[in-house]
Amino acid sequence: MTPLRGVGGRLALALLAVVAGVLAIVYLIVVPSYRSSLANNELRSLETSLQTVAIPSFPPEPFLKQQFATSTAPKVNARVVVYELQNLTPALLEPFADSDLEANSAELENDPVAFDAIRQNTLARGLVTRSGQTYAEVAYPIGSSVLMLQSSLHDQLQVVSVVRRRVFEAGALATIFAVLLGYAGASVFARRIRRLEHAANRIAAGSFDEPVVDHGSDELGQLARSFERMRLRLARLDRARGEFIANASHELRTPLFSLGGFLELLEDPALDGATRTEFLGQMREQVDRLTKLATDLLDLSRLDAGRLTVAAETIDLSQLADELAAEFRARATTVDHGLELAPEPPVPAVGDAERVLQIGRVLVENALVHTPSGTSVRVSSALDGGRATLTVANDGPLIPPEAQHQVFERFFRLDGARASGSGLGLAIARELAELMGGRIELDSQNGWTLFTLALPADVTREPDAVPA
C-alpha cells in the first residue's frame, strides 16, 4: 500500500489541507487589512497635519511659498509640495515649491492626487507609486495653488513584509507539525484498525478462541466490542452447529443401522412368517422415527431461516384440547395411561390452530412416552388474565430443577429417559410458541409436572362467541 493511500497519509493530507486553508484565510484577511490599516493611519495623520498646521500657515505671497514648504516639512514630518496650475487646457500642474530640494520635482508633475484636489475643489487623498516606492499623499486646493503633503510608506510596508514572512514561516512550521501529527496520530489508529482487521480475518476463518480486545471508548472501541459480541455469538452458533450435526447424525444412524440389520435378517430364507411380521413392524417403527426426525429437522431449518410463518387468528384452546384428548385417547389406553380432559368453556386466544395442535401433540406424546405405565395425563385450558393457556400435566417422575431449562434444548434427553424421540420436540414447540407471541412454561413440583402453552387471549371476543 502506498503511503498516501494509508490512514496515516490521508490523515496527514487532511491536516495539511486544514492548515493550508487556515493559513490562506489568515493571510488573505490579516496581511491586506494590516497593510490597508497602516496606509489609512498615515493618510489620516497627513490629513490632520494638513488641516491643523499647513493650511493655516500657508502664505499668499508666491515668494514665501518655498520658505513655507521648507519650514513646514519638519513640523508635519512629511514632504511639502506647492503646485501651481499653469494651463487649463490641457491642464498642467507643476511643482512651484518643494521641501525636498535634492529630489527631482519633475516627477511630481500632474500628480493624480493633486489633480483630484483641484478638479473637485476639495481635499483629496490617496496612494501613489513612483520608482517602486509607495507614497501616501494628501492635497488641498488654495486658489490656483494646491498644497500637498507626501509621506513614504516604506517603513510601514517593511512591517507588512515582516508580517507576511512570519506568516509563511509559521505556515511552514505548522505544515510540518501537521504532517508529523497526522502520521503519529494515524499510526495509533492504524495499529488498532490492524488489530481489528486481524480479528475479523480470524473470525472469518472460523477461529473464535481469541477475544477481540480494545479498551478505547471511541468509535473503534465500540466497533471492537461489537466484534467481540459477534465472535461470542458465532462461537455459540458454531458449537451449536457442531452439536446439531453430531446429534442429527447419531439420530439418523441409529434407525438406519437398525433397518440395515432387519433387512439382513429378512434375507434369511429360513425365517418364519411370524418373525418376519414382527421384523416388519419394528422396521415400520424405525421408518416412522426417521420420518418424524426429518419433519422435525425441516421445521427447525425453517425456524432458523425465518421462513416458517404462523397465522394470527382467533382460536378456541378448549376445543383444541378436546381434539388432542380424542386423538391420543386410544394410544393412552394402549400404553396403560389415564388421559383426562378437564372440560372448560371456550377459551379464546390469538394464534395458529395447526401450530397449537403441533405443540399439544409434542406435550401429550412426551407425557405418554416418558412416564411409567399407570400414571395419569391431564389436558386442560383456561383464561388467566390476558393469557389463554393450554396445559398438559402428568403425575409421573418430576423433572430435576437443574434440568428444567435444558429440556427445551435441541437433542436434550433426561438421564434414563427412553430414546424413543429425537429430542427436538420441545425445542420446536418453544420456538413455535414464541413465533405466535406466546411461551411454554414448565412447573414440576408437588407430584405433578405441568407444561403450559400460554398465548395472548383474544379480549375482543366473548367466550361464547369463539368460532367453532
N, C-alpha and C positions, 0 to 999 in steps of 0.2 A: 504494500500500500504506500503510495506517495505521501510525503509529509502533509501536503496541503489537503489531502482527502481524509486525513485522520481528524479525530476530535480536537487534538492539540492545535493542528494547523488551522482548522476552521475557527476555533475559539480565538486564536491569535489574530487571524484576519478580521474577525468580528470586532475585537477590541481595537485593532489598528484602525478600522473604519470609523469606530466611535470616536477615538481620539482625534483622528484627522478631521472628522466632521466638526467636533467641538472647537478644535484649533482654527479651522476655517471660519467658523462663526465668530470666534473671538477676534480673529484678525480683521474680518470684514466690518465688525462693529467697533472695535476699540481703536485700531490704528487710524482709519479715516476720520472717525469722530474726534479723536485726540488731536489730529492734525488740524481739523477744522476749528476745534476749540482754541488751539493756540493762535491760529490766524485771526479768529474773531476777537480774541483778547487783545491782540496787537492793534487791530483796526479800531477797537473801542478806545484804547489808550491814545492812539494818534488823534482820534476824533475829539476826545476830551482836551488834549493839549492844543489842538487847533482852535477850539471854541473858547478856551479859557486863557490861553497865553498868546497865540499867534495873531488871531483876528483882532483882539482889542489893541494890540500894539502895531498893527500894520500901518505904515506911513503912506500918505497920499502922494508925497513928492517922489518922483522917479529916482532922483539921485540918492535917496536914502534907502532904497529897497535892497541894494546889495549889503549895506551895513546891517539892515534889519535881518536879512537871511543869515548873515554870519553870526550875529549876536543871539538870535533866537534858537539856532540849532542846538547849542548845548542845553538850553532850558527845556526843550521838548524831547531831547535825546533822539533826534531824527534829522534827516537831510531836509532842508527847507529850499523849495524852488518857487520862484515867482515867474509866471508866464504872462506874456502879452500877446493879445490877439493881433496878428499882423494883417491878415486878409480875411474877408468874409466869404468870398467865393474865388477860388477854393479856400476853405478855412485853413488857417495856418497858425499854430501855437508854437512860439519859440521861447526858450528859457531866457528871461531877462536878468534874473539874479539867481545865484546858486550858492548855497553854503559850502558845498564841496568844490573848492576852486581847482583841485587837482583832477577832478573827474572830467570826462568828456561830456559836456552838456548837450552835444548834438544828438546823442542817442535818446534824449528826453523829448525831442520834438514830437508834437502831436501825440502826447501821452493820452491813452484812451480814458483814464480816469479823469484827467484834467478836461478833456473834451466833453465827457459826460457832464461835468460840473457846469461848464459854460453853456452847453447846449440846453440843459434842463434848468439852468439858472438856480441850482440848489446844491447842497452838499452831495458829493459823490465819494464812493469808497470802493476798493477792490484790490485784487491781487494781480500783479504784473510780473512776467518772467522775462528777464533780459540776460543774455550771455550765460544761460544756465543757472542764473540766480533768481530767486523768487522774492518779490518785494510787496509789502503792504503799503497802500497809498490812500491818502485822504485829501480831497481837493475841495476848495470853496471859491466861487466867483466873487470878485470885488470890483465892480465897474468893468473895465475892459481887461482887467488882470485876473489871474487865477492863482490862488495861494495853495500850494501842495506840500504836504508832509509825507516823506517816504522813509520807510524803515525796512532793513533787510530781515528776512525770516530765516537766515542761515542757522543761527543758534537754535531756534525752535525746531527747524527741520532736522537738525542733528539729533535733538532729543527724540524726535519721532523715529529717526533711523535706529537709534539705540533701542527704543521700544520694539521696533519691528525685528531687530536682530535677536533681542531677548525672546520674543515670541517664537521665532524659528528655532532658537536653541532649546527653549522649553519644549517645543513640539517634538524636536528630535529625541530629547531625553524621555519624554512621555511615550513616544512611539516605541523606543527600545524597551522601556518598562512594560508597556502594554504587551509587546510580543513575548517577553520573558514571563510575565504574569500569566499570559494566556497559555503558554506551554506548561508552566508549572501547575496551574490550576487544572488544565485538561489532563495532565498526567495522572493526577489524583483520581479524577473521574474515570479516566480511561482504564486504570487498574481495576476499579470497582466494576466497570462495564465488562472488562475481560473476564473477571470472576463470574459475573452473571452469565456471560456467553459460555464459559466452560461448564457451568452448572446446567445451562439449558441443553448443551450438547450431551452431557451425561444423562440427563433425564430422557432426551430424545433417543439415546442409545439403550434405554431400558435399565439404567443403573440408578436405583433410588436409595442407596445406602447412605451417601454422604449428604448431610444437610446443607441448605443454602443459607449462609450467614452474612449479614451486612447490618452493622449496628447504627447506621445513619438514620436520621429522622426525616430526610428529604425524600424526593420522588424516587431516587434509586433505592433507598432503604425500603420504601413501601413496595417497590417492584420486587425487591429481593424477598420480602415477606410473602408477597403473592406467589412467587416461585416456590417458596417453601411450603405454602398451603397446597399448591398444585402437586409438589413432589409427594407430600404425605397422602394426598387423595389418590394419586396414580399408584403409589406403593400399595395402598389398601386395595385398589381395583386390581392391581397385578396379582396380589396374593389371592384375592377372591377369584380371579380368573383361573389361576393355577389350581386352587382347591376345587373350583367348579368343574374344570376339565377332568381332574383326577377322580372326583366323586362321580361325575357322569359316566366316565369310562368304567369305573367299578360297577355302577348300577347297570350299565349295558352288558358288561362282560358276564356278570352272574347269570342272568336269564339266557344269554346266548350260549354260555358253556353248558347250562342245564339242557337247553334244546338240543345241542350237539350230542350230548350223552344219550338222550332219549332216542334220537334218530339212529344212533349206532345200535342201541338195544332193539329198536323196531326192525332192523335188518336181519335179526336172528330168525331163521325160518322155523325154529322150534318154539317160538314164543306163542303161548296160548292166547285165546281171544280175550279172556277176562283181564289178563295182564296188559295186553295191547290196549284195551279200552281204558284201563287205569292210566297208562302212559300218555295216551292221547288227551285225557282230561288234565293231567298235570302240564302237558305241553300247551294246552289251551290257556291254562292259568299263567304260564310264562309269557305267552303271546299277549294276553291281556295286560300283564305287567309292563311289557315293552310298549304297548300302545299307550297306556296311561303315562309312562315316563316320557314318551315322545310328545304327547299332548302337553304335559307339564313344561317340558323344555321349550316347546313352541310358545306357550303362554309367557314364560319367563323372558324369552328373547323379545317378544313384542312389548312386554312391560319395560324392559331395559331400553328398548329403542323408542319408547313413547308412541308406539303405533297401535296400542290397544286402547280402544275407546269404549266408554260406557255411556248408557243413556241416563238422563236425569228426569225421571217421570214419577208420578205418584204410584206407589205400590202398597200392598197390604201385607205386612210381615206376619200377621196372624194366619192369613190364607197360605202364605209360603211355608210357614211352619207346619200346617196341616198337610201340604203336599210332600214335605220331607218325611213326615211321620208315615204317610201312606206308602212312600217309595221304599223305605227301609224296614217296614214292619215285618215283612216275610223274612228278610235276611237276619233281623234281630232274633226272631224266633229260632232260626236255623242254628245260630251260634249261642243259643241259650242266654239271651239278654232280654230284659224287660224294657220296652220302648214306650214311654209315656208322652202324651201330648197334653199340655195344660191349655184348656180352651180359654180363649180371650176374645173380647170384642175386637172389631177391626182396629189395626194399628197402622195409621197412615205414615208413610216415610217417603223420602225422595231418594231414588236410586234406580238401579237396573235389575229387573226381576231375574233375568237369566244369571247375572253375576252373583246375586244374592243366593240363588239356589246352588250355584257352584261352590260358594263359600260354605253354605249349610251342609252340602254333601261331604265336604272335607271334614267339617267338625263332627258330624254324626258318624262318618266312617272311622275316624280316629277313635271316637269313643267306643265303637263296637269292636275294633281290632285290637286296641292297646289296653283293654281292661279284661280282667278274668271273667269267665262264664259265671252267670248268676247275678252279675251286677246290673244296676238299672241305668237307663239313659233317659233323660227328660228333655223335651223340646218345648220352649215357651217363648212368648213375645209379650212386649209391654211398652207403654209410653212412660218415659222418665223425664219430665220437664220438657226441654226442647229436643230430646232424643227419642228415637224409636229403636228398640233393642230386640234382637233375636238371640236367645240363649240356648246352648246345648250343654247340659250338666250330666255328670256321671258320678257314682259313688265308689269308683274304683280307687286304686292307689293314688295318693297325692303326688303332685309334681314338686320336687325339691325347690325351695326358693332360689337357690343359685342357678337353677336350670330354666326358670320361668321365662327369662328373656331369650335364652338360647333356642327355645323350641320354635321360634319364628325364623331362625336362620336356615339357610338352604342346606339340605342334606344332613341336618342335625337329627340324631335319634338319642333318646334317653338310654342309659345303660340298662341292658336287659330287655329292651323293647324288641318286639318281633320285627324282623327285617322284611315285612311284607309290603312296605311302601317305599317311595323314592326319597322321602324326607323333604319333599318340595311343597307338599300341600299347604301347610300353614304359612310358608313364606309367600306363596302365591295368594293365599286368602288375605294376608295382611296387606299386600300391595294393592289388591283389588279393592279392599275396604278403603284404603287411603285415596285411591283413584276416584271413589264415589263421595269423598269428603267425610268419610267415617273412620272407624278404627276397630280393632279387635282387642278386647280386654280379657285378661286371664286372672282368675281368682281360684286358688287351690288351698283350701283350709276347711277345718271343721267337718272333715269326712267327705267333702264334695269338691269336684273340680268343675269350674264353670268357664266356658269360652263364650264371650258375649260380643256379637256384632252390633255396634252402635252406629246408627245413621241419623242424619238430620230428620227430625219429624216434620211432616207437612202440616204446618199450623194453619194453612189456608183451607184445609178440608176438615169437615166434621167427621168423627169416627164412622158414623153410619153412612157417610157419603163417599167412602172409598170405593172406586170401581172394582168390580169382581174380576 
